[in-house]
Amino acid sequence: MGIASRAGLRAWLRAPGSLSRRLAALGERYQVQVLRQTVAPLRAAERRALGLPRRGCTVVREVILHVDGQPLVWARSALHGAALAGPWKALKGLGSKPLGHLLYADPRVARSELQPRRLARHGHTWRQMARQWEAATGAAPSSQMLWSRNSVFTRHGARLRVMELFAPGLGGSRPPKP
């Protein structure tokens, strides 16, 4: 990845506000491809971010975000199952709508600071993303698809963690203003 690509990717990792709106501004057609929304075990980083004990019902949603047919971001959101019946119940009917619309439409939702993170290429999260990416797009993800940003959204005390993993091609452009 060249210097310009790294600078562009850094800008995406730090861009505040709605990623969905910024991606939609890049092209004519923005699409959310839902890979799965299910009850699943949380990973250690998710448990810490959500302040949850080891046990409990958790809901995970994984998607790929596309612009003009090009997959650019793999995202995973996680929350405690009880929050799905309470403050985050709108997530149930979200379907292929962007999560950002739900998060930024409500002024009572607060977001933590963005935390960029480099994934281990052979770690559990990267391997899972790679399997899903290839099944959904027909192509393996770039081995350079390692940078993510993480944040926690809070509504009425219930937390929702979002991780967004960026394809290296996105680093070739600066994030537009939403």
C-alpha positions in Angstrom: 0.0 0.0 0.0 1.5 3.3 -1.0 1.9 6.4 1.1 -1.2 8.1 -0.4 -3.3 5.0 0.2 -2.1 4.8 3.9 -3.0 8.5 4.4 -6.4 8.0 2.8 -7.1 4.9 4.9 -6.0 6.8 8.1 -8.5 9.5 7.2 -11.3 6.9 6.9 -10.4 5.3 10.2 -10.7 8.7 11.9 -13.7 10.2 10.0 -16.4 11.1 12.5 -20.1 10.7 11.9 -21.9 8.2 9.7 -19.7 5.9 7.6 -22.9 4.9 5.7 -23.4 8.5 4.6 -19.8 9.0 3.6 -19.8 5.8 1.6 -23.1 6.7 -0.1 -21.5 10.0 -1.2 -18.8 8.1 -3.1 -21.1 6.7 -5.8 -24.6 6.3 -7.2 -25.6 3.1 -5.4 -24.9 2.3 -1.8 -25.9 -1.2 -0.5 -25.8 -3.1 2.7 -25.5 -6.8 2.2 -26.5 -8.6 5.4 -24.3 -11.7 5.9 -25.9 -12.8 9.2 -27.8 -11.6 12.2 -27.8 -14.2 14.9 -27.2 -15.1 18.5 -23.5 -15.8 18.8 -20.7 -15.8 21.4 -19.0 -12.5 22.0 -15.3 -12.1 21.5 -13.2 -10.9 24.5 -12.8 -7.3 23.0 -16.5 -7.1 22.5 -17.3 -8.2 26.0 -14.9 -5.7 27.4 -16.3 -2.9 25.3 -19.9 -3.8 26.2 -19.0 -4.3 29.9 -20.5 -7.8 29.9 -19.7 -10.9 31.8 -18.6 -14.1 30.0 -22.1 -15.5 29.7 -25.2 -14.1 28.3 -27.3 -13.9 25.1 -25.6 -11.7 22.5 -26.7 -10.6 19.1 -24.2 -10.2 16.3 -24.9 -8.6 12.9 -22.3 -8.9 10.1 -22.6 -7.0 6.8 -20.6 -5.9 3.7 -21.0 -2.4 2.6 -20.9 -1.8 -1.2 -20.7 1.3 -3.4 -21.6 0.8 -7.0 -21.2 -2.9 -6.6 -17.8 -2.8 -5.1 -17.4 -4.3 -1.6 -15.5 -1.8 0.6 -16.2 -2.5 4.3 -17.0 -5.6 6.4 -18.7 -4.6 9.6 -19.7 -6.5 12.7 -22.0 -5.1 15.4 -22.6 -6.8 18.7 -24.9 -6.1 21.7 -26.3 -7.9 24.7 -29.5 -9.8 23.8 -31.5 -8.0 26.4 -30.8 -4.7 24.7 -32.5 -6.0 21.5 -35.8 -6.2 23.5 -35.2 -2.7 24.9 -33.2 0.3 23.7 -31.9 -1.3 20.5 -35.1 -3.2 19.5 -35.2 -1.3 16.1 -32.2 -3.5 15.1 -34.6 -6.4 14.7 -36.3 -4.9 11.7 -33.3 -3.2 10.2 -32.7 -5.8 7.4 -30.6 -4.3 4.7 -31.0 -0.7 5.9 -27.8 0.9 7.1 -27.2 0.8 10.9 -26.0 4.4 10.6 -29.5 5.6 9.9 -30.6 4.2 13.3 -27.5 5.4 15.2 -27.5 9.0 13.9 -31.3 9.6 13.7 -31.6 9.6 17.5 -29.9 12.4 19.5 -30.0 10.2 22.6 -27.4 7.9 21.1 -23.8 8.7 22.2 -20.7 7.4 20.5 -17.4 6.6 22.1 -14.1 7.8 20.6 -13.1 5.9 17.4 -10.4 3.3 18.1 -8.4 2.2 15.0 -7.0 -1.3 15.3 -4.9 -3.6 13.2 -6.2 -7.1 13.0 -4.0 -10.2 13.1 -4.1 -11.6 9.6 -4.7 -15.1 10.9 -6.8 -14.2 13.9 -10.4 -15.4 14.4 -12.0 -12.2 13.3 -9.9 -11.9 10.1 -10.5 -15.6 9.2 -14.3 -15.2 9.7 -14.4 -12.1 7.6 -12.4 -13.7 4.9 -14.7 -16.7 4.7 -17.8 -14.5 4.6 -16.2 -12.0 2.1 -15.3 -14.8 -0.3 -18.7 -16.5 0.0 -20.5 -13.2 -0.6 -18.3 -11.6 -3.3 -16.8 -14.6 -5.0 -13.3 -13.3 -4.4 -10.9 -13.5 -1.5 -10.3 -10.3 0.4 -7.0 -8.6 0.1 -4.4 -9.8 2.6 -3.9 -6.0 3.3 -7.4 -5.8 4.6 -6.3 -5.4 8.2 -7.4 -2.0 9.5 -10.6 -1.5 11.4 -12.1 1.1 13.6 -14.2 0.3 16.7 -16.6 2.3 18.6 -19.4 1.8 21.2 -22.8 3.5 20.9 -24.9 3.9 24.0 -28.6 4.5 24.2 -30.5 4.5 27.5 -27.4 2.8 29.1 -27.4 -0.1 26.7 -24.2 -0.5 24.6 -23.8 -1.5 20.9 -20.2 -2.1 19.7 -19.5 -1.6 16.0 -16.3 -2.7 14.2 -15.7 -1.6 10.6 -13.0 -3.3 8.6 -11.8 -1.4 5.5 -10.8 -2.8 2.2 -7.4 -1.3 1.1 -9.0 0.2 -2.1 -10.9 2.7 0.1 -7.5 4.2 1.0 -7.3 5.7 -2.5 -10.0 8.2 -1.7 -10.6 10.7 1.1 -13.9 10.4 3.0 -16.3 12.9 1.6 -18.3 15.1 3.9 -21.6 13.4 4.7 
